[in-house]
């Protein structure tokens, strides 16, 4: 590997960032992820619960940016989505803000990610600090208004999402009637309309530009443990199928999906996903804890953390006896791959370099290490046999290989 090859990832990253900025993508999407939350094990969240996501297309804004329609089923969710029913969440419409303590708000953003906002009295009595640089204020009417550094603004009223303002100043309104979401509009233009059944609180159709999604619901068994025994404590309406139909030739055709909730012979809940009539996934989980047990050919073992919100240590094993492992704690992530490779990644949790990677080891051998100055600026990286020294502008100044000077800015 030569010096130019070492510099290629940095140059590629800069070009990619520049391209995103020029295209407007970074500006439009920043502050929010705008994709389904990503997990180490697909459809398993960090406490070990089943968290199944699908993206049902998106709502295209006038500037071309698309708001994804992400739906999620969580085996530990104890409330019902007004749109999709028990255990489900329609993230774009179900986004909420809840005050959980005098100085804490818990938010589910419209892209499905969970944020926390904390009040900082030293910065002002009504200044709240959240993830990714977001800041917020309580409105005089009791609502909550949050803004990202790059321009996104979101407002909630009575806990429900009420409005979004894009970095370009376009307003996205949520139209409700008797508390029920009826439409999502951009500058008065209808992006999404929810059609309810006759004399029913159940949504029957989602209508958007060029496409209609028809929804069906059935009562899902909710298993509870009472006096040491598992029983079906209630039946609650939940989404059981979604089918797409085109109203114009521009929409993408999709096969229908079915979501079949059942229990096995030991009264353990299951969810079978069918795509166009064929099994796609079969999940099983513990009725009391919500922790996943199985996903198709994978069997899970979940070791919970000491506190409810701590990340669990998760091991999964397939039918060939091969195992994978994941655990993430403050400043450290440990994974074991199918081939037995153990990777430990560490990062800074405080100070100016907070969040920056500091060390990566594979099977006990350090393969990457970074050093930062007192201002949090990267000054040295070690990658295998190479050590790169940076100047104050984060540009490579010297590169050593196996302890010998391999390249320097002064010599070029």
ABEGO torsion letter per residue (X at the ends): XBAAAAAAAAAAAAAAAAAAAAAGAAAAABGBAGBBBBBABBGBBAAGBBBBBBBAEBBBBAAGBBBBBBBBBBAABABBBAAAEBGBBBAAAABBBBBABAABBBBBBAAGBBBBBBBBAAAEAABBBBBGGBBBBBBAAGBBBBBBAAGBBBBBBGGBBABBBBAAGBBBBBBBBGGBBABBBBGGBBABBBBBBBGBABBABBBBBGBBBBBBBBBBBBBBBBGGBBBBABBBBBBABBBBBBABAABBBBBBBBBBBBBBAAGBBBBBBBBGGBBABBBBBBAAAGBBABBEABBBBBBBBABAABBBBBBBBBAAGBBBBBBBBBGBBBBBBAAGBBBBBBBBABEAABGBBABBBBGGBBABBBBBBAAGBBABBBBEABBBBBBAAGBBABBBBGGBBABBAAAX
